[in-house]
Amino acid sequence: MFIELHMLQNFAPSNLNRDDTNNPKDCIFGGVRRARISSQCIKRAIRQHPLFEKTTEMPIAKRTRFLARALSQRLVDAGKPEEDSKTAAAHFVGAILGGMDSKNQERSKVLFFVSEEEKQTLTKLIIDNWDDVLEGKVDKSSQPVKDYKKEFSSRTSAPGVAMFGRMLAEDPNLNIDAACQVAHAISTHRANMEFDFFTAVDDLQESQETGAGMMGITGFNAATFYRYARIDFDQLVRNLDDLALGRKTVEAFLRAAAHAVPTGKQNSFAAQNPPSFLMAVVRDDGMSWSLSNAFEKPVFAKSNQSLLEASVNALDSYWSGLVEFFGQEPQPVVGLVGIQPELAALKPFVVKDFQGWVNTTISALPKE
């Protein structure tokens, strides 16, 4: 079973996701330049949004190289000496993750995506095997390390890890296959880079003194983005080993995805623009459709029609063609915010509000 999410979101001038030159990311699609927001940026915005944790009712997982630091604090809170706690935590984390950074013993060599339950388990294992761990008598073959890996092999209690997966080259047993695929968001139309030349005034500069306190240039663009994601519900439930939590996690993803906005340069642009078109499809026919090719030919706004409405109409037309050729088993659930596009194929599936959109989608998921 797959749950697809399709969104159209129009952002005002902004620089939400920067490249190595500090300018908005972009790409070529359909032979023209498009604005782009990377999937990594979108996924982080979703899993960090308060609605994700609130809806799942589970603490969010943390991706970090400072797991040893977090564990050492828990050991101190449990009554262990501070310096010994740092040493023991570094020894145990190093045994799991293939060693610690030679320049900083609080930091592991690699990033690790870890749940709250795992941190609790690791703390207990260190305390239960305190003398051996403190003296460095642990490695990947030690029983406490094996116990941890056995407990969390291909399983997690963290919805974020279950959705987005984790990879540890040092030990594939701790790998978790992601249940969610997220596409890079791209503009439905040709998008040009623009530049803002700005100056800052020195407030304590004397009136007879001339010149700006500083000057600079920042890149930005404005675009209507198509966003796509797909959740493999069966994989999600396997990762969590919990059907009820799997349903909550899908709901959390839908709610957070609709509200999460990347944070890049928001103090300068305040592009807090919610999506205007949302479509969810729950399907168990083995297929999944990205609708990005609806925009392979760049969208152009016609008279009295916005780029956003033109994009919705292009998506509606493309969906109609796919359904006509392949047939339609699932029924989409569509939400519109403040726009009135000329829908044809999708018009029967429009719901009146966001809560109805979420509830109708979740109702199609297995309950047992």
Contacts in CASP RR format, 6 or more apart in sequence:
PFRMAT RR
TARGET T0000
AUTHOR 0000-0000-0000
METHOD contacts of the structure
MODEL  1
MFIELHMLQNFAPSNLNRDDTNNPKDCIFGGVRRARISSQCIKRAIRQHP
LFEKTTEMPIAKRTRFLARALSQRLVDAGKPEEDSKTAAAHFVGAILGGM
DSKNQERSKVLFFVSEEEKQTLTKLIIDNWDDVLEGKVDKSSQPVKDYKK
EFSSRTSAPGVAMFGRMLAEDPNLNIDAACQVAHAISTHRANMEFDFFTA
VDDLQESQETGAGMMGITGFNAATFYRYARIDFDQLVRNLDDLALGRKTV
EAFLRAAAHAVPTGKQNSFAAQNPPSFLMAVVRDDGMSWSLSNAFEKPVF
AKSNQSLLEASVNALDSYWSGLVEFFGQEPQPVVGLVGIQPELAALKPFV
VKDFQGWVNTTISALPKE
1 232 0 8 1.000
1 233 0 8 1.000
1 234 0 8 1.000
1 282 0 8 1.000
1 283 0 8 1.000
1 284 0 8 1.000
1 365 0 8 1.000
1 366 0 8 1.000
2 230 0 8 1.000
2 231 0 8 1.000
2 232 0 8 1.000
2 233 0 8 1.000
2 281 0 8 1.000
2 282 0 8 1.000
2 283 0 8 1.000
2 284 0 8 1.000
2 286 0 8 1.000
2 287 0 8 1.000
2 288 0 8 1.000
3 230 0 8 1.000
3 231 0 8 1.000
3 233 0 8 1.000
3 250 0 8 1.000
3 280 0 8 1.000
3 281 0 8 1.000
3 282 0 8 1.000
3 283 0 8 1.000
3 361 0 8 1.000
3 365 0 8 1.000
4 228 0 8 1.000
4 229 0 8 1.000
4 230 0 8 1.000
4 231 0 8 1.000
4 279 0 8 1.000
4 280 0 8 1.000
4 281 0 8 1.000
4 282 0 8 1.000
4 283 0 8 1.000
4 288 0 8 1.000
4 289 0 8 1.000
5 227 0 8 1.000
5 228 0 8 1.000
5 229 0 8 1.000
5 230 0 8 1.000
5 231 0 8 1.000
5 253 0 8 1.000
5 254 0 8 1.000
5 257 0 8 1.000
5 278 0 8 1.000
5 279 0 8 1.000
5 280 0 8 1.000
6 226 0 8 1.000
6 227 0 8 1.000
6 228 0 8 1.000
6 277 0 8 1.000
6 278 0 8 1.000
6 279 0 8 1.000
6 280 0 8 1.000
6 281 0 8 1.000
6 291 0 8 1.000
6 315 0 8 1.000
7 225 0 8 1.000
7 226 0 8 1.000
7 227 0 8 1.000
7 228 0 8 1.000
7 257 0 8 1.000
7 258 0 8 1.000
7 275 0 8 1.000
7 277 0 8 1.000
7 278 0 8 1.000
7 279 0 8 1.000
8 188 0 8 1.000
8 224 0 8 1.000
8 225 0 8 1.000
8 226 0 8 1.000
8 227 0 8 1.000
8 275 0 8 1.000
8 276 0 8 1.000
8 277 0 8 1.000
8 308 0 8 1.000
8 311 0 8 1.000
8 312 0 8 1.000
8 315 0 8 1.000
9 185 0 8 1.000
9 224 0 8 1.000
9 225 0 8 1.000
9 227 0 8 1.000
9 273 0 8 1.000
9 274 0 8 1.000
9 275 0 8 1.000
9 276 0 8 1.000
10 223 0 8 1.000
10 224 0 8 1.000
10 225 0 8 1.000
10 273 0 8 1.000
10 276 0 8 1.000
10 306 0 8 1.000
10 307 0 8 1.000
10 308 0 8 1.000
11 222 0 8 1.000
11 223 0 8 1.000
11 224 0 8 1.000
11 225 0 8 1.000
11 271 0 8 1.000
11 273 0 8 1.000
12 222 0 8 1.000
12 269 0 8 1.000
12 271 0 8 1.000
12 273 0 8 1.000
13 194 0 8 1.000
13 220 0 8 1.000
13 221 0 8 1.000
13 222 0 8 1.000
13 269 0 8 1.000
13 271 0 8 1.000
14 24 0 8 1.000
14 220 0 8 1.000
14 221 0 8 1.000
14 222 0 8 1.000
14 264 0 8 1.000
14 265 0 8 1.000
14 266 0 8 1.000
14 269 0 8 1.000
14 271 0 8 1.000
15 23 0 8 1.000
15 24 0 8 1.000
15 218 0 8 1.000
15 219 0 8 1.000
15 220 0 8 1.000
15 221 0 8 1.000
15 264 0 8 1.000
15 265 0 8 1.000
15 268 0 8 1.000
15 269 0 8 1.000
16 24 0 8 1.000
16 37 0 8 1.000
16 41 0 8 1.000
16 261 0 8 1.000
16 262 0 8 1.000
16 263 0 8 1.000
16 264 0 8 1.000
16 265 0 8 1.000
16 266 0 8 1.000
16 271 0 8 1.000
17 24 0 8 1.000
17 25 0 8 1.000
17 36 0 8 1.000
17 37 0 8 1.000
17 38 0 8 1.000
17 41 0 8 1.000
17 262 0 8 1.000
17 264 0 8 1.000
18 24 0 8 1.000
18 25 0 8 1.000
18 264 0 8 1.000
18 265 0 8 1.000
19 25 0 8 1.000
22 218 0 8 1.000
22 219 0 8 1.000
23 193 0 8 1.000
23 219 0 8 1.000
24 35 0 8 1.000
24 36 0 8 1.000
24 193 0 8 1.000
24 219 0 8 1.000
24 220 0 8 1.000
24 221 0 8 1.000
25 35 0 8 1.000
25 36 0 8 1.000
25 37 0 8 1.000
25 38 0 8 1.000
26 33 0 8 1.000
26 34 0 8 1.000
26 35 0 8 1.000
26 36 0 8 1.000
26 191 0 8 1.000
26 193 0 8 1.000
26 221 0 8 1.000
27 33 0 8 1.000
27 34 0 8 1.000
27 36 0 8 1.000
27 184 0 8 1.000
27 186 0 8 1.000
28 34 0 8 1.000
29 186 0 8 1.000
29 292 0 8 1.000
29 295 0 8 1.000
29 296 0 8 1.000
30 296 0 8 1.000
30 297 0 8 1.000
30 298 0 8 1.000
32 190 0 8 1.000
32 298 0 8 1.000
33 190 0 8 1.000
33 191 0 8 1.000
33 192 0 8 1.000
34 186 0 8 1.000
34 187 0 8 1.000
34 189 0 8 1.000
34 190 0 8 1.000
34 191 0 8 1.000
34 223 0 8 1.000
35 186 0 8 1.000
35 187 0 8 1.000
35 191 0 8 1.000
35 221 0 8 1.000
35 223 0 8 1.000
35 225 0 8 1.000
36 184 0 8 1.000
36 185 0 8 1.000
36 186 0 8 1.000
36 187 0 8 1.000
37 184 0 8 1.000
37 185 0 8 1.000
37 225 0 8 1.000
37 262 0 8 1.000
38 184 0 8 1.000
39 182 0 8 1.000
39 183 0 8 1.000
39 184 0 8 1.000
41 262 0 8 1.000
42 182 0 8 1.000
42 185 0 8 1.000
42 227 0 8 1.000
42 229 0 8 1.000
42 257 0 8 1.000
42 260 0 8 1.000
42 262 0 8 1.000
43 164 0 8 1.000
43 180 0 8 1.000
43 182 0 8 1.000
45 260 0 8 1.000
45 261 0 8 1.000
45 262 0 8 1.000
45 263 0 8 1.000
46 52 0 8 1.000
46 253 0 8 1.000
46 256 0 8 1.000
46 257 0 8 1.000
46 260 0 8 1.000
47 60 0 8 1.000
47 61 0 8 1.000
47 160 0 8 1.000
47 163 0 8 1.000
47 164 0 8 1.000
47 256 0 8 1.000
48 60 0 8 1.000
48 260 0 8 1.000
49 256 0 8 1.000
49 259 0 8 1.000
49 260 0 8 1.000
51 252 0 8 1.000
51 255 0 8 1.000
51 256 0 8 1.000
51 259 0 8 1.000
51 260 0 8 1.000
52 60 0 8 1.000
52 159 0 8 1.000
52 160 0 8 1.000
52 252 0 8 1.000
52 253 0 8 1.000
52 255 0 8 1.000
52 256 0 8 1.000
53 59 0 8 1.000
53 60 0 8 1.000
53 252 0 8 1.000
54 252 0 8 1.000
55 248 0 8 1.000
55 251 0 8 1.000
55 252 0 8 1.000
55 255 0 8 1.000
55 256 0 8 1.000
56 159 0 8 1.000
56 245 0 8 1.000
56 248 0 8 1.000
56 249 0 8 1.000
56 252 0 8 1.000
57 248 0 8 1.000
58 116 0 8 1.000
58 157 0 8 1.000
58 158 0 8 1.000
58 159 0 8 1.000
58 245 0 8 1.000
59 115 0 8 1.000
59 116 0 8 1.000
59 158 0 8 1.000
60 158 0 8 1.000
60 159 0 8 1.000
60 160 0 8 1.000
61 113 0 8 1.000
61 114 0 8 1.000
61 115 0 8 1.000
61 116 0 8 1.000
61 156 0 8 1.000
61 158 0 8 1.000
61 159 0 8 1.000
61 160 0 8 1.000
61 161 0 8 1.000
62 70 0 8 1.000
62 113 0 8 1.000
62 114 0 8 1.000
63 111 0 8 1.000
63 112 0 8 1.000
63 113 0 8 1.000
63 114 0 8 1.000
64 70 0 8 1.000
64 111 0 8 1.000
64 112 0 8 1.000
64 114 0 8 1.000
65 101 0 8 1.000
65 107 0 8 1.000
65 108 0 8 1.000
65 109 0 8 1.000
65 110 0 8 1.000
65 111 0 8 1.000
65 112 0 8 1.000
66 106 0 8 1.000
66 107 0 8 1.000
66 108 0 8 1.000
67 89 0 8 1.000
67 93 0 8 1.000
67 97 0 8 1.000
67 108 0 8 1.000
67 112 0 8 1.000
67 114 0 8 1.000
67 119 0 8 1.000
67 122 0 8 1.000
68 86 0 8 1.000
68 89 0 8 1.000
68 90 0 8 1.000
68 92 0 8 1.000
68 93 0 8 1.000
68 94 0 8 1.000
68 100 0 8 1.000
68 105 0 8 1.000
68 106 0 8 1.000
68 107 0 8 1.000
68 108 0 8 1.000
69 86 0 8 1.000
69 89 0 8 1.000
69 106 0 8 1.000
69 107 0 8 1.000
70 119 0 8 1.000
71 85 0 8 1.000
71 89 0 8 1.000
71 92 0 8 1.000
71 93 0 8 1.000
71 119 0 8 1.000
71 122 0 8 1.000
71 123 0 8 1.000
71 126 0 8 1.000
72 82 0 8 1.000
72 85 0 8 1.000
72 86 0 8 1.000
72 88 0 8 1.000
72 89 0 8 1.000
72 90 0 8 1.000
72 106 0 8 1.000
73 85 0 8 1.000
74 119 0 8 1.000
74 123 0 8 1.000
75 84 0 8 1.000
75 85 0 8 1.000
75 88 0 8 1.000
75 89 0 8 1.000
75 123 0 8 1.000
75 126 0 8 1.000
75 127 0 8 1.000
76 82 0 8 1.000
76 85 0 8 1.000
78 123 0 8 1.000
78 127 0 8 1.000
80 88 0 8 1.000
80 127 0 8 1.000
80 130 0 8 1.000
84 134 0 8 1.000
86 105 0 8 1.000
86 106 0 8 1.000
87 134 0 8 1.000
88 126 0 8 1.000
88 130 0 8 1.000
88 133 0 8 1.000
88 134 0 8 1.000
89 126 0 8 1.000
90 100 0 8 1.000
90 105 0 8 1.000
90 106 0 8 1.000
91 133 0 8 1.000
91 134 0 8 1.000
91 136 0 8 1.000
91 138 0 8 1.000
92 122 0 8 1.000
92 125 0 8 1.000
92 126 0 8 1.000
92 133 0 8 1.000
92 138 0 8 1.000
92 144 0 8 1.000
92 145 0 8 1.000
93 99 0 8 1.000
93 100 0 8 1.000
93 108 0 8 1.000
93 122 0 8 1.000
94 100 0 8 1.000
94 108 0 8 1.000
95 138 0 8 1.000
95 139 0 8 1.000
95 140 0 8 1.000
95 142 0 8 1.000
95 145 0 8 1.000
96 122 0 8 1.000
96 140 0 8 1.000
96 145 0 8 1.000
96 148 0 8 1.000
96 149 0 8 1.000
96 171 0 8 1.000
96 174 0 8 1.000
97 108 0 8 1.000
97 109 0 8 1.000
97 110 0 8 1.000
97 112 0 8 1.000
97 168 0 8 1.000
97 170 0 8 1.000
98 108 0 8 1.000
98 109 0 8 1.000
98 110 0 8 1.000
98 140 0 8 1.000
98 170 0 8 1.000
99 108 0 8 1.000
99 109 0 8 1.000
100 106 0 8 1.000
100 107 0 8 1.000
100 108 0 8 1.000
100 109 0 8 1.000
101 107 0 8 1.000
101 108 0 8 1.000
101 109 0 8 1.000
110 168 0 8 1.000
110 169 0 8 1.000
110 170 0 8 1.000
112 166 0 8 1.000
112 168 0 8 1.000
113 158 0 8 1.000
113 160 0 8 1.000
113 161 0 8 1.000
113 164 0 8 1.000
113 165 0 8 1.000
113 166 0 8 1.000
114 158 0 8 1.000
114 161 0 8 1.000
115 156 0 8 1.000
115 157 0 8 1.000
115 158 0 8 1.000
115 161 0 8 1.000
116 157 0 8 1.000
116 158 0 8 1.000
117 156 0 8 1.000
117 157 0 8 1.000
117 158 0 8 1.000
118 148 0 8 1.000
118 152 0 8 1.000
118 156 0 8 1.000
118 158 0 8 1.000
121 148 0 8 1.000
121 151 0 8 1.000
121 152 0 8 1.000
122 148 0 8 1.000
125 144 0 8 1.000
125 147 0 8 1.000
125 148 0 8 1.000
126 133 0 8 1.000
126 144 0 8 1.000
128 144 0 8 1.000
129 138 0 8 1.000
129 144 0 8 1.000
132 138 0 8 1.000
132 142 0 8 1.000
132 144 0 8 1.000
133 144 0 8 1.000
138 144 0 8 1.000
138 145 0 8 1.000
139 145 0 8 1.000
140 171 0 8 1.000
149 171 0 8 1.000
149 173 0 8 1.000
149 174 0 8 1.000
152 174 0 8 1.000
153 173 0 8 1.000
153 174 0 8 1.000
154 173 0 8 1.000
154 175 0 8 1.000
154 176 0 8 1.000
154 238 0 8 1.000
154 239 0 8 1.000
155 176 0 8 1.000
155 239 0 8 1.000
155 240 0 8 1.000
155 241 0 8 1.000
156 162 0 8 1.000
156 176 0 8 1.000
156 239 0 8 1.000
156 240 0 8 1.000
157 240 0 8 1.000
157 242 0 8 1.000
157 245 0 8 1.000
159 240 0 8 1.000
159 245 0 8 1.000
159 246 0 8 1.000
159 248 0 8 1.000
159 249 0 8 1.000
159 252 0 8 1.000
160 249 0 8 1.000
161 176 0 8 1.000
161 239 0 8 1.000
162 176 0 8 1.000
162 179 0 8 1.000
162 236 0 8 1.000
162 239 0 8 1.000
162 240 0 8 1.000
162 246 0 8 1.000
162 249 0 8 1.000
163 178 0 8 1.000
163 179 0 8 1.000
163 180 0 8 1.000
163 231 0 8 1.000
163 236 0 8 1.000
163 249 0 8 1.000
163 253 0 8 1.000
164 178 0 8 1.000
164 180 0 8 1.000
165 175 0 8 1.000
165 176 0 8 1.000
165 177 0 8 1.000
165 178 0 8 1.000
165 179 0 8 1.000
165 239 0 8 1.000
166 174 0 8 1.000
166 175 0 8 1.000
166 176 0 8 1.000
167 175 0 8 1.000
168 174 0 8 1.000
168 175 0 8 1.000
176 239 0 8 1.000
177 235 0 8 1.000
177 239 0 8 1.000
178 235 0 8 1.000
179 231 0 8 1.000
179 232 0 8 1.000
179 233 0 8 1.000
179 235 0 8 1.000
179 236 0 8 1.000
179 239 0 8 1.000
180 229 0 8 1.000
180 230 0 8 1.000
180 231 0 8 1.000
180 232 0 8 1.000
180 236 0 8 1.000
180 253 0 8 1.000
181 229 0 8 1.000
181 230 0 8 1.000
181 232 0 8 1.000
182 228 0 8 1.000
182 229 0 8 1.000
183 227 0 8 1.000
183 228 0 8 1.000
183 229 0 8 1.000
183 290 0 8 1.000
183 292 0 8 1.000
185 225 0 8 1.000
185 226 0 8 1.000
185 227 0 8 1.000
186 225 0 8 1.000
186 226 0 8 1.000
186 292 0 8 1.000
186 295 0 8 1.000
187 221 0 8 1.000
187 223 0 8 1.000
187 224 0 8 1.000
187 225 0 8 1.000
187 226 0 8 1.000
188 223 0 8 1.000
188 224 0 8 1.000
188 225 0 8 1.000
188 226 0 8 1.000
188 294 0 8 1.000
188 295 0 8 1.000
188 298 0 8 1.000
188 299 0 8 1.000
188 307 0 8 1.000
188 310 0 8 1.000
188 311 0 8 1.000
188 314 0 8 1.000
189 223 0 8 1.000
189 224 0 8 1.000
189 295 0 8 1.000
189 298 0 8 1.000
189 299 0 8 1.000
189 300 0 8 1.000
189 307 0 8 1.000
189 311 0 8 1.000
190 298 0 8 1.000
191 221 0 8 1.000
191 222 0 8 1.000
191 223 0 8 1.000
192 221 0 8 1.000
193 219 0 8 1.000
193 220 0 8 1.000
193 221 0 8 1.000
194 219 0 8 1.000
194 220 0 8 1.000
194 221 0 8 1.000
195 217 0 8 1.000
195 218 0 8 1.000
195 219 0 8 1.000
195 220 0 8 1.000
196 217 0 8 1.000
196 218 0 8 1.000
196 219 0 8 1.000
196 220 0 8 1.000
197 215 0 8 1.000
197 216 0 8 1.000
197 217 0 8 1.000
198 215 0 8 1.000
198 216 0 8 1.000
198 217 0 8 1.000
198 218 0 8 1.000
199 212 0 8 1.000
199 213 0 8 1.000
199 214 0 8 1.000
199 215 0 8 1.000
199 216 0 8 1.000
200 212 0 8 1.000
200 213 0 8 1.000
200 214 0 8 1.000
200 215 0 8 1.000
201 212 0 8 1.000
201 213 0 8 1.000
202 212 0 8 1.000
202 213 0 8 1.000
205 211 0 8 1.000
205 213 0 8 1.000
218 265 0 8 1.000
218 268 0 8 1.000
220 265 0 8 1.000
220 269 0 8 1.000
224 299 0 8 1.000
224 307 0 8 1.000
224 308 0 8 1.000
224 311 0 8 1.000
226 291 0 8 1.000
226 292 0 8 1.000
226 294 0 8 1.000
226 295 0 8 1.000
226 311 0 8 1.000
226 315 0 8 1.000
227 257 0 8 1.000
227 275 0 8 1.000
228 290 0 8 1.000
228 291 0 8 1.000
228 292 0 8 1.000
229 253 0 8 1.000
229 257 0 8 1.000
230 288 0 8 1.000
230 290 0 8 1.000
231 250 0 8 1.000
231 253 0 8 1.000
233 246 0 8 1.000
233 250 0 8 1.000
233 365 0 8 1.000
233 366 0 8 1.000
236 246 0 8 1.000
236 249 0 8 1.000
236 250 0 8 1.000
237 243 0 8 1.000
237 246 0 8 1.000
240 246 0 8 1.000
240 249 0 8 1.000
243 366 0 8 1.000
243 367 0 8 1.000
243 368 0 8 1.000
247 362 0 8 1.000
247 365 0 8 1.000
247 367 0 8 1.000
250 361 0 8 1.000
250 362 0 8 1.000
250 365 0 8 1.000
251 358 0 8 1.000
251 362 0 8 1.000
254 280 0 8 1.000
254 357 0 8 1.000
254 358 0 8 1.000
254 361 0 8 1.000
254 362 0 8 1.000
255 358 0 8 1.000
258 274 0 8 1.000
258 275 0 8 1.000
258 278 0 8 1.000
258 354 0 8 1.000
259 274 0 8 1.000
261 271 0 8 1.000
261 272 0 8 1.000
261 273 0 8 1.000
261 274 0 8 1.000
266 272 0 8 1.000
274 337 0 8 1.000
275 337 0 8 1.000
276 308 0 8 1.000
276 312 0 8 1.000
276 336 0 8 1.000
276 337 0 8 1.000
276 338 0 8 1.000
276 339 0 8 1.000
277 308 0 8 1.000
277 311 0 8 1.000
277 312 0 8 1.000
277 315 0 8 1.000
277 334 0 8 1.000
277 335 0 8 1.000
277 336 0 8 1.000
277 337 0 8 1.000
277 339 0 8 1.000
277 341 0 8 1.000
278 334 0 8 1.000
278 335 0 8 1.000
278 337 0 8 1.000
278 354 0 8 1.000
278 357 0 8 1.000
279 315 0 8 1.000
279 332 0 8 1.000
279 333 0 8 1.000
279 334 0 8 1.000
279 335 0 8 1.000
279 346 0 8 1.000
279 349 0 8 1.000
280 332 0 8 1.000
280 333 0 8 1.000
280 357 0 8 1.000
280 361 0 8 1.000
281 289 0 8 1.000
281 330 0 8 1.000
281 331 0 8 1.000
281 332 0 8 1.000
281 333 0 8 1.000
282 330 0 8 1.000
282 361 0 8 1.000
282 364 0 8 1.000
282 365 0 8 1.000
283 329 0 8 1.000
283 330 0 8 1.000
284 329 0 8 1.000
284 330 0 8 1.000
285 329 0 8 1.000
285 330 0 8 1.000
287 326 0 8 1.000
289 322 0 8 1.000
291 315 0 8 1.000
291 318 0 8 1.000
291 319 0 8 1.000
293 318 0 8 1.000
294 314 0 8 1.000
294 315 0 8 1.000
294 317 0 8 1.000
294 318 0 8 1.000
294 319 0 8 1.000
295 311 0 8 1.000
295 314 0 8 1.000
295 315 0 8 1.000
299 307 0 8 1.000
299 310 0 8 1.000
299 311 0 8 1.000
299 314 0 8 1.000
300 307 0 8 1.000
300 310 0 8 1.000
301 307 0 8 1.000
301 309 0 8 1.000
301 310 0 8 1.000
302 310 0 8 1.000
306 339 0 8 1.000
308 339 0 8 1.000
309 339 0 8 1.000
309 340 0 8 1.000
309 341 0 8 1.000
309 342 0 8 1.000
312 336 0 8 1.000
312 339 0 8 1.000
312 341 0 8 1.000
312 343 0 8 1.000
313 341 0 8 1.000
313 342 0 8 1.000
313 343 0 8 1.000
315 346 0 8 1.000
316 341 0 8 1.000
316 342 0 8 1.000
316 343 0 8 1.000
316 344 0 8 1.000
316 345 0 8 1.000
316 346 0 8 1.000
317 344 0 8 1.000
317 345 0 8 1.000
319 332 0 8 1.000
319 345 0 8 1.000
319 346 0 8 1.000
320 344 0 8 1.000
320 345 0 8 1.000
321 345 0 8 1.000
323 345 0 8 1.000
330 364 0 8 1.000
331 349 0 8 1.000
332 346 0 8 1.000
332 349 0 8 1.000
333 349 0 8 1.000
333 351 0 8 1.000
333 357 0 8 1.000
333 360 0 8 1.000
333 361 0 8 1.000
334 346 0 8 1.000
334 349 0 8 1.000
334 350 0 8 1.000
334 351 0 8 1.000
334 357 0 8 1.000
335 350 0 8 1.000
335 351 0 8 1.000
335 354 0 8 1.000
335 357 0 8 1.000
336 350 0 8 1.000
343 350 0 8 1.000
351 357 0 8 1.000
351 360 0 8 1.000
END
